[in-house]
Amino acid sequence: MNALKYLFGGLVALVLFTAQGCTDPNMVIDQNTEVANHNWAYVNRVKFDVKIDDISVPYNLYFNVRVSGSYKYSNMFALFFQTSPGKKTHTTRYEFKLATKDGEWLGSGSGNLYSYQLPLRTNYKFPARGVYHFEVEQNMRDNPLHEVIDAGLRVEKAQ
């Protein structure tokens, strides 16, 4: 019985160490927010706080988005608001291509869902240490924008 306890304890420790080793050491944040009823309205910005400790290294920033196969556009416009620790806000409008002209989705698909990780900034150096606040607002003509499952942000140290 004692041997079984030690075996079980060792197995649990092995699983925990293995799971810890699977984390991406360059990732600062990779977080998505579910869009209520899959209808993304202008007023429902997704918000993220990102703590930047090392300003000597460059970072890559990505927009994460998942849409259903019923999303009716081949693109998406979004506004990104970045507020620095000094409270200075910078706004950028992006257009993301989600499908080809013949309707083939460019994202990775699973069933009726298509996932995208789209570059916002590469090799970007944050100007100051501290917590940066990001907000993402859909910027299409439709309000709300239908069939958007979730939206998010990934920030990683560039390699």
Contacts in CASP RR format, 6 or more apart in sequence:
PFRMAT RR
TARGET T0000
AUTHOR 0000-0000-0000
METHOD contacts of the structure
MODEL  1
MNALKYLFGGLVALVLFTAQGCTDPNMVIDQNTEVANHNWAYVNRVKFDV
KIDDISVPYNLYFNVRVSGSYKYSNMFALFFQTSPGKKTHTTRYEFKLAT
KDGEWLGSGSGNLYSYQLPLRTNYKFPARGVYHFEVEQNMRDNPLHEVID
AGLRVEKAQ
24 30 0 8 1.000
24 156 0 8 1.000
26 156 0 8 1.000
26 157 0 8 1.000
26 158 0 8 1.000
26 159 0 8 1.000
27 154 0 8 1.000
27 155 0 8 1.000
27 156 0 8 1.000
28 50 0 8 1.000
28 51 0 8 1.000
28 52 0 8 1.000
28 59 0 8 1.000
28 155 0 8 1.000
28 156 0 8 1.000
28 157 0 8 1.000
29 48 0 8 1.000
29 50 0 8 1.000
29 153 0 8 1.000
29 154 0 8 1.000
29 155 0 8 1.000
30 64 0 8 1.000
30 153 0 8 1.000
30 154 0 8 1.000
30 155 0 8 1.000
30 156 0 8 1.000
31 48 0 8 1.000
31 152 0 8 1.000
31 153 0 8 1.000
31 154 0 8 1.000
32 64 0 8 1.000
32 66 0 8 1.000
32 150 0 8 1.000
32 151 0 8 1.000
32 152 0 8 1.000
33 46 0 8 1.000
33 47 0 8 1.000
33 150 0 8 1.000
33 151 0 8 1.000
33 152 0 8 1.000
34 149 0 8 1.000
34 150 0 8 1.000
35 44 0 8 1.000
35 46 0 8 1.000
35 148 0 8 1.000
35 149 0 8 1.000
35 150 0 8 1.000
35 151 0 8 1.000
36 44 0 8 1.000
38 68 0 8 1.000
38 146 0 8 1.000
38 147 0 8 1.000
38 148 0 8 1.000
38 149 0 8 1.000
39 144 0 8 1.000
39 145 0 8 1.000
39 146 0 8 1.000
39 148 0 8 1.000
40 138 0 8 1.000
40 144 0 8 1.000
40 145 0 8 1.000
40 148 0 8 1.000
40 151 0 8 1.000
41 138 0 8 1.000
41 143 0 8 1.000
41 144 0 8 1.000
41 145 0 8 1.000
42 137 0 8 1.000
42 138 0 8 1.000
42 139 0 8 1.000
42 143 0 8 1.000
42 144 0 8 1.000
44 144 0 8 1.000
45 81 0 8 1.000
45 135 0 8 1.000
45 136 0 8 1.000
45 137 0 8 1.000
46 135 0 8 1.000
46 136 0 8 1.000
46 151 0 8 1.000
46 152 0 8 1.000
46 153 0 8 1.000
47 133 0 8 1.000
47 134 0 8 1.000
47 135 0 8 1.000
47 136 0 8 1.000
48 133 0 8 1.000
48 134 0 8 1.000
48 135 0 8 1.000
48 152 0 8 1.000
48 153 0 8 1.000
49 131 0 8 1.000
49 132 0 8 1.000
49 133 0 8 1.000
49 134 0 8 1.000
50 131 0 8 1.000
50 132 0 8 1.000
50 133 0 8 1.000
50 134 0 8 1.000
50 153 0 8 1.000
50 155 0 8 1.000
51 130 0 8 1.000
51 131 0 8 1.000
51 132 0 8 1.000
52 59 0 8 1.000
52 126 0 8 1.000
52 128 0 8 1.000
52 129 0 8 1.000
52 130 0 8 1.000
52 131 0 8 1.000
52 132 0 8 1.000
53 129 0 8 1.000
53 130 0 8 1.000
54 129 0 8 1.000
54 157 0 8 1.000
55 125 0 8 1.000
55 126 0 8 1.000
55 127 0 8 1.000
55 128 0 8 1.000
55 129 0 8 1.000
56 125 0 8 1.000
57 125 0 8 1.000
57 157 0 8 1.000
57 158 0 8 1.000
58 122 0 8 1.000
58 123 0 8 1.000
58 124 0 8 1.000
58 125 0 8 1.000
58 157 0 8 1.000
58 158 0 8 1.000
59 121 0 8 1.000
59 123 0 8 1.000
59 124 0 8 1.000
59 125 0 8 1.000
59 126 0 8 1.000
59 155 0 8 1.000
59 156 0 8 1.000
59 157 0 8 1.000
59 158 0 8 1.000
60 119 0 8 1.000
60 121 0 8 1.000
60 122 0 8 1.000
60 123 0 8 1.000
60 124 0 8 1.000
60 154 0 8 1.000
60 155 0 8 1.000
60 156 0 8 1.000
60 157 0 8 1.000
60 158 0 8 1.000
61 119 0 8 1.000
61 120 0 8 1.000
61 121 0 8 1.000
61 122 0 8 1.000
61 124 0 8 1.000
61 153 0 8 1.000
61 154 0 8 1.000
61 155 0 8 1.000
62 117 0 8 1.000
62 118 0 8 1.000
62 119 0 8 1.000
62 120 0 8 1.000
62 153 0 8 1.000
62 154 0 8 1.000
62 155 0 8 1.000
62 156 0 8 1.000
63 78 0 8 1.000
63 80 0 8 1.000
63 94 0 8 1.000
63 96 0 8 1.000
63 116 0 8 1.000
63 117 0 8 1.000
63 118 0 8 1.000
63 119 0 8 1.000
63 120 0 8 1.000
63 136 0 8 1.000
63 151 0 8 1.000
63 152 0 8 1.000
63 153 0 8 1.000
64 115 0 8 1.000
64 116 0 8 1.000
64 117 0 8 1.000
64 118 0 8 1.000
64 150 0 8 1.000
64 151 0 8 1.000
64 152 0 8 1.000
64 153 0 8 1.000
64 154 0 8 1.000
65 76 0 8 1.000
65 96 0 8 1.000
65 115 0 8 1.000
65 116 0 8 1.000
65 118 0 8 1.000
65 148 0 8 1.000
65 150 0 8 1.000
65 151 0 8 1.000
65 152 0 8 1.000
66 113 0 8 1.000
66 114 0 8 1.000
66 115 0 8 1.000
66 116 0 8 1.000
66 148 0 8 1.000
66 149 0 8 1.000
66 150 0 8 1.000
66 151 0 8 1.000
67 76 0 8 1.000
67 98 0 8 1.000
67 113 0 8 1.000
67 114 0 8 1.000
67 116 0 8 1.000
67 147 0 8 1.000
67 148 0 8 1.000
67 149 0 8 1.000
68 112 0 8 1.000
68 113 0 8 1.000
68 114 0 8 1.000
68 147 0 8 1.000
68 149 0 8 1.000
69 105 0 8 1.000
69 112 0 8 1.000
69 113 0 8 1.000
69 114 0 8 1.000
69 147 0 8 1.000
70 112 0 8 1.000
70 146 0 8 1.000
70 147 0 8 1.000
71 98 0 8 1.000
71 114 0 8 1.000
71 146 0 8 1.000
71 147 0 8 1.000
71 148 0 8 1.000
72 146 0 8 1.000
72 147 0 8 1.000
73 98 0 8 1.000
73 99 0 8 1.000
73 140 0 8 1.000
74 97 0 8 1.000
74 98 0 8 1.000
74 99 0 8 1.000
74 100 0 8 1.000
74 101 0 8 1.000
74 103 0 8 1.000
75 95 0 8 1.000
75 96 0 8 1.000
75 97 0 8 1.000
75 98 0 8 1.000
75 99 0 8 1.000
76 95 0 8 1.000
76 96 0 8 1.000
76 98 0 8 1.000
76 138 0 8 1.000
76 140 0 8 1.000
76 145 0 8 1.000
76 148 0 8 1.000
77 93 0 8 1.000
77 94 0 8 1.000
77 95 0 8 1.000
77 96 0 8 1.000
77 138 0 8 1.000
77 139 0 8 1.000
77 140 0 8 1.000
78 93 0 8 1.000
78 94 0 8 1.000
78 96 0 8 1.000
78 136 0 8 1.000
78 137 0 8 1.000
78 138 0 8 1.000
78 139 0 8 1.000
78 151 0 8 1.000
79 91 0 8 1.000
79 92 0 8 1.000
79 93 0 8 1.000
79 94 0 8 1.000
79 136 0 8 1.000
79 137 0 8 1.000
79 139 0 8 1.000
80 91 0 8 1.000
80 92 0 8 1.000
80 93 0 8 1.000
80 94 0 8 1.000
80 120 0 8 1.000
80 134 0 8 1.000
80 135 0 8 1.000
80 136 0 8 1.000
81 89 0 8 1.000
81 90 0 8 1.000
81 91 0 8 1.000
81 133 0 8 1.000
81 134 0 8 1.000
81 135 0 8 1.000
81 136 0 8 1.000
81 137 0 8 1.000
82 89 0 8 1.000
82 90 0 8 1.000
82 91 0 8 1.000
82 92 0 8 1.000
82 132 0 8 1.000
82 133 0 8 1.000
82 134 0 8 1.000
83 89 0 8 1.000
83 90 0 8 1.000
83 132 0 8 1.000
83 133 0 8 1.000
83 134 0 8 1.000
83 135 0 8 1.000
84 90 0 8 1.000
84 126 0 8 1.000
84 127 0 8 1.000
84 128 0 8 1.000
84 132 0 8 1.000
85 128 0 8 1.000
85 129 0 8 1.000
85 130 0 8 1.000
85 131 0 8 1.000
85 132 0 8 1.000
86 128 0 8 1.000
92 120 0 8 1.000
93 139 0 8 1.000
94 118 0 8 1.000
94 120 0 8 1.000
96 116 0 8 1.000
96 118 0 8 1.000
97 106 0 8 1.000
98 105 0 8 1.000
98 106 0 8 1.000
98 107 0 8 1.000
98 114 0 8 1.000
98 116 0 8 1.000
99 105 0 8 1.000
99 106 0 8 1.000
100 106 0 8 1.000
105 114 0 8 1.000
106 116 0 8 1.000
107 114 0 8 1.000
107 115 0 8 1.000
107 116 0 8 1.000
108 114 0 8 1.000
108 115 0 8 1.000
108 116 0 8 1.000
109 115 0 8 1.000
113 149 0 8 1.000
117 154 0 8 1.000
122 158 0 8 1.000
123 158 0 8 1.000
124 158 0 8 1.000
126 132 0 8 1.000
134 153 0 8 1.000
136 151 0 8 1.000
136 152 0 8 1.000
136 153 0 8 1.000
138 145 0 8 1.000
138 148 0 8 1.000
138 151 0 8 1.000
END
